[in-house]
Amino acid sequence: MPAMETPITEKPDVGLAKPKFELYKDKSEKFRFRLKARNGEIIATGEAYNSKEGCLNGIESMKRNAPTAAIVEVEPVVTRVRSTKPRTPRTTRTKKKTGMQ
């Protein structure tokens, strides 16, 4: 008779807090939020909101949309590299006087 396998169970995270959204005001007095993981690491941040209500709506939107969000890899943005050689000054155009006044 084969021995029964014991199911592997995860140990509870002792001493680790639950993930949480933190709501705060930034230096410009705008409302923002950040999502902290169980280990305290910030894993997401929100934009600046003028009102606390708007910020709370942003949190609710993230909670609602994140579980079904697709993972999309994007190409890096290529920026134009500026030349390091000095620019030659532009000449200024002046209007010719016609002699008539």
Secondary structure, DSSP 8 states (H G I E B T S, - for coil): -------------TT----EEEEEE-TTS-EEEEEE-TTS-EEEE---BSSHHHHHHHHHHHHHHGGG----------------S-------------S--
